[in-house]
C-alpha cells in the first residue's frame, strides 16, 4: 500500500508488556476470556513466562516505533512413542484494528516459522481467518477429535470416599515418577518438568482453581486440575497410573464434590473422543456434550518425519484443556 509505514518484526522485550497488553485488549474483549483473580497485566506476565526463553519466542510487529501486532507462543515438550518432541502453540495472535488487512499477521507468522525450534505445531482456534491461514500453512485436523462431556453438579458422586484425595499447593519431584509410568499407554502426551507443571496449574495468575492428588505409600498415583469460570467448572488436566480406574474415579468424584460445594452448576471435561477416561466419566454421570473444539497439527517443515497419531481416529492421545490456554 503506497505510503504505508514499514512493518518490522522482532522478538518480544520485557519493556513491551504494556504495549502488548494494549494490542491484545484492542483485539479481544474481554481478555482474558475466563475469570481470573489478578489484573490482566499479571496474567500476561504469567503467560509470557511459559517459554524457556521469552525473548527468543514471542514476537511483536512494529511500525513507526509503535507495536501494532503480537504473537505469543506456548512451547513445551511432548512424548511421541517415547521420543521427546518440541511442540508450539500460538496462543495469542492480535493486530490493532486499524492495522488489519495489511499483512502484519503474515509477517509475524513468517518470522515465527523461521525462528521456532518446534518440530510440531499444535493449533486450536474458532476464528475463521486464522482457520484459513492454518489450512493454507498445511494444518490438518486431529482425527481423534477433541470433544467435551459435561455433568450437572446436583448429584452425589460415587467413589469420592474410596481413596484419600488431598489438595496440593505445588507439585514436587514425585510427580515425575508418576509421569514416567503414566505416559506408557499413550502415543502422544505432555512431557513436562515440575517447574512447568507448577507454572501451568499452581500459579494463581493462570486462573482460578485447585489441584487434587492421590498417593499410596508416599508415591503419587494420580492428580486432577480444576478451573472455575463464569459458573462452570472445567477439568483442565487429569492423569493417573495406567489401568488405575480406582484412582481416576475418586479423583473425578472429589473434584465434582468440591466444585458443587463451591456453587458451580456444571462441570465440563474435554479430551479426545476415544480415550480410556471417557468410560469413567460416563459412569459418574457425564454425558457426551458433542461440543467439538477444533485441533489441528502440522509438521514444521515438509519432509520432517511423519507423526502417525495425527491421522488415526483411535490414536492413543492424551490431550486436555490444560494443554492449551483455554482455561
C-alpha positions in Angstrom: 0.0 0.0 0.0 1.6 3.3 -1.1 2.7 5.4 1.9 2.1 2.6 4.4 4.7 2.7 7.2 7.1 -0.2 7.0 6.4 -3.0 9.5 9.3 -4.8 11.2 9.1 -7.9 13.3 11.3 -8.7 16.2 11.4 -10.7 19.4 9.5 -9.5 22.5 11.3 -7.4 25.1 10.2 -7.0 28.8 9.7 -3.3 28.2 7.0 -4.2 25.6 4.5 -5.6 28.1 2.1 -2.6 28.4 2.0 -2.2 24.6 1.4 -5.9 24.1 -1.5 -5.8 26.5 -3.0 -2.8 24.6 -2.9 -4.7 21.3 -4.4 -7.8 22.9 -7.2 -5.9 24.6 -8.0 -4.0 21.5 -8.4 -7.3 19.7 -10.2 -9.4 22.2 -13.0 -8.3 24.6 -12.8 -9.4 27.3 -9.3 -10.6 27.8 -8.6 -12.9 29.4 -11.7 -14.7 28.2 -12.1 -16.5 31.6 -12.3 -15.5 35.2 -9.0 -14.7 37.0 -8.2 -13.2 40.4 -5.4 -11.0 39.2 -5.1 -7.9 36.9 -4.8 -8.6 33.1 -1.2 -7.4 33.1 -0.3 -10.0 35.7 -2.0 -12.7 33.6 0.0 -11.5 30.6 3.3 -11.7 32.6 2.4 -15.2 33.6 1.7 -16.2 30.0 4.9 -14.7 28.7 6.8 -16.8 31.2 5.6 -20.0 29.6 8.6 -20.0 27.2 12.0 -21.2 28.3 13.4 -18.0 26.8 10.6 -15.4 26.3 12.9 -13.0 24.5 13.5 -15.7 21.8 10.0 -17.0 21.5 7.2 -14.3 21.5 7.1 -11.8 18.6 5.9 -8.3 18.0 5.4 -6.2 14.9 6.3 -2.5 14.9 5.5 0.4 12.7 6.9 3.9 13.3 8.0 2.7 16.8 4.6 1.5 17.7 3.7 -2.1 18.4 0.8 -3.0 16.0 0.8 -6.7 16.2 1.8 -9.5 18.6 2.1 -13.3 18.7 2.6 -15.2 22.0 3.6 -18.8 21.7 3.3 -21.7 24.2 6.4 -24.0 23.8 6.6 -27.3 25.6 7.8 -30.9 25.2 5.7 -34.0 24.5 6.4 -37.7 24.3 5.6 -39.2 21.0 6.0 -43.0 21.4 8.7 -42.4 23.9 10.7 -39.8 21.9 10.7 -36.2 23.0 9.3 -33.7 20.6 9.1 -29.9 21.0 5.6 -28.6 20.3 4.5 -25.0 19.7 1.0 -23.5 20.0 0.3 -19.9 19.1 -1.9 -18.7 22.0 -2.5 -15.0 21.3 -2.5 -13.6 17.7 -3.5 -9.9 17.7 -3.3 -6.9 15.4 -4.5 -3.4 16.1 -7.9 -3.0 14.4 -6.6 -0.1 12.2 -3.7 -2.4 11.0 -5.7 -5.4 10.0 -5.6 -6.4 6.4 -2.1 -5.0 5.9 -0.1 -8.3 6.2 1.0 -7.8 9.8 -0.1 -11.2 10.9 1.5 -12.9 7.9 4.8 -11.1 8.6 4.8 -12.2 12.2 4.0 -15.8 11.1 6.9 -15.9 8.7 9.3 -14.8 11.5 7.9 -17.3 14.0 8.1 -20.1 11.5 11.8 -19.4 10.7 12.9 -18.9 14.3 10.8 -21.6 16.2 12.7 -24.7 17.4 9.4 -26.6 17.4 9.1 -29.9 15.5 5.3 -29.9 15.6 2.7 -27.2 15.6 -0.5 -27.8 17.6 -3.2 -25.3 17.0 -6.8 -24.6 18.1 -8.9 -21.6 17.0 -12.5 -20.8 16.0 -11.5 -17.6 14.3 -12.4 -18.1 10.5 -9.4 -16.0 9.3 -7.0 -18.0 11.4 -8.5 -21.3 10.4 -8.0 -20.3 6.7 -4.4 -19.3 7.5 -3.7 -22.6 9.2 -5.2 -24.6 6.3 -3.0 -22.6 3.9 0.0 -23.5 6.0 -0.8 -27.2 5.9 -2.6 -27.7 9.2 -4.8 -30.8 9.2 -7.5 -31.7 11.8 -6.5 -34.2 14.5 -8.5 -37.3 13.6 -9.1 -38.4 17.2 -11.3 -35.4 17.8 -11.3 -33.2 20.9 -14.8 -33.5 22.4 -16.5 -32.3 25.6 -18.5 -34.2 28.1 -20.5 -32.5 30.9 -22.2 -33.1 34.2 -24.7 -31.1 36.2 -23.5 -30.9 39.8 -26.8 -31.5 41.5 -26.0 -35.1 42.5 -23.6 -37.1 44.7 -20.7 -38.8 43.1 -19.9 -42.4 43.9 -16.3 -43.2 44.7 -15.5 -39.9 46.5 -14.6 -41.7 49.7 -13.0 -44.8 48.1 -9.5 -43.3 48.3 -7.8 -40.4 50.2 -7.7 -37.3 48.0 -5.8 -34.2 49.1 -5.4 -30.7 47.8 -1.9 -29.6 47.0 -0.4 -26.1 46.5 2.5 -27.3 44.3 3.9 -30.4 42.7 7.1 -31.9 43.9 9.6 -34.2 42.3 7.5 -37.3 43.0 5.2 -36.3 40.1 8.0 -37.2 37.7 7.8 -40.8 38.8 4.1 -40.9 38.1 4.7 -39.3 34.7 7.3 -41.9 33.7 4.8 -44.6 34.3 1.6 -42.8 33.1 3.0 -42.0 29.6 3.4 -45.6 28.7 0.0 -46.3 27.2 0.0 -43.1 25.1 1.4 -42.3 21.7 1.3 -38.5 22.4 1.3 -36.9 25.8 2.8 -33.9 27.5 6.3 -34.4 28.9 6.6 -31.6 31.4 9.1 -30.6 34.1 8.0 -30.0 37.7 8.5 -26.3 37.2 6.3 -26.3 34.1 3.5 -28.0 35.9 3.7 -25.5 38.8 3.7 -22.6 36.3 0.7 -24.0 34.4 -1.5 -25.3 37.2 -0.4 -23.8 40.5 0.1 -20.2 39.8 -3.0 -18.0 40.6 -2.1 -15.7 37.7 -3.1 -18.5 35.3 -6.7 -18.9 36.5 -8.9 -19.8 39.4 -9.0 -23.4 40.6 -7.4 -26.2 42.6 -5.3 -29.3 42.2 -6.1 -32.6 43.9 -3.8 -35.6 44.3 -3.8 -39.2 45.4 -0.9 -41.1 47.0 0.0 -44.6 48.0 2.9 -45.2 50.4 4.1 -41.6 49.6 4.1 -42.2 45.8 1.8 -40.1 43.7 -0.8 -42.2 41.9 -2.8 -39.5 40.2 -3.9 -35.9 40.1 -6.7 -33.7 38.7 -6.7 -30.0 38.0 -9.9 -27.9 38.0 -10.5 -24.4 36.8 -13.6 -22.4 37.5 -15.0 -19.6 35.4 -18.4 -18.0 34.9 -20.3 -20.5 36.9 -18.7 -23.6 35.3 -16.0 -26.0 36.3 -13.5 -27.4 33.9 -11.3 -30.4 34.3 -8.2 -28.9 32.9 -6.0 -31.9 33.4 -6.3 -35.5 34.8 -3.6 -38.2 34.9 -3.2 -41.4 36.8 -1.2 -44.6 36.8 -2.2 -46.9 33.8 -5.1 -49.1 34.5 -6.0 -47.4 37.8 -9.7 -46.8 37.4 -9.7 -47.0 41.2 -7.7 -43.7 41.2 -9.4 -41.9 38.4 -12.9 -42.4 39.8 -12.3 -40.9 43.3 -10.2 -38.0 41.8 -13.1 -37.0 39.5 -15.7 -37.6 42.2 -13.8 -35.5 44.7 -13.3 -32.8 42.1 -17.0 -32.7 41.3 -18.0 -32.6 45.0 -15.6 -29.7 45.6 -17.0 -27.8 42.6 -20.6 -28.4 43.7 -19.8 -27.2 47.2 -18.4 -24.0 45.7 -21.7 -23.3 43.9 -20.6 -24.4 40.4 -23.6 -25.7 38.4 -21.9 -27.7 35.7 -18.6 -29.5 35.1 -17.0 -30.0 31.7 -14.2 -32.3 30.7 -12.7 -32.1 27.2 -10.5 -34.8 25.9 -10.1 -37.0 22.7 -13.2 -38.8 21.6 -11.5 -42.1 22.0 -9.8 -42.0 25.4 -9.8 -44.5 28.3 -11.1 -42.0 30.8 -14.4 -41.5 29.0 -15.9 -44.7 30.4 -15.3 -43.4 34.0 -16.7 -40.0 33.1 -19.9 -41.7 31.8 -20.1 -43.9 35.0 -20.0 -40.7 37.1 -22.9 -39.1 35.2 -21.2 -37.2 32.5 -22.9 -37.1 29.1 -21.3 -36.5 25.7 -21.8 -32.8 25.1 -20.7 -33.3 21.5 -19.1 -29.8 21.5 -16.0 -30.3 19.4 -13.0 -28.0 19.9 -11.1 -27.8 16.6 -7.5 -29.0 17.0 -5.1 -29.1 14.1 -1.5 -30.1 13.7 1.2 -29.7 11.1 4.9 -30.6 10.8 7.2 -27.7 10.9 8.8 -28.4 7.6 7.9 -30.5 4.6 10.0 -33.7 4.8 10.0 -33.8 8.6 9.3 -37.3 10.0 5.6 -38.0 9.9 3.7 -38.4 13.2 1.1 -41.1 12.5 -1.1 -40.3 15.6 -2.2 -37.1 13.7 -4.2 -39.2 11.2 -5.6 -42.1 13.3 -9.1 -41.6 14.8 -8.3 -44.1 17.5 -4.8 -42.8 18.3 -3.8 -43.1 22.0 -3.6 -39.3 22.6 -3.7 -37.6 26.0 -4.8 -34.0 25.4 -6.9 -31.9 27.7 -7.8 -28.2 28.1 -4.7 -27.7 30.2 -2.5 -28.4 27.2 -3.7 -25.2 25.7 -4.6 -21.8 27.2 -8.4 -22.1 27.1 -8.9 -22.1 30.8 
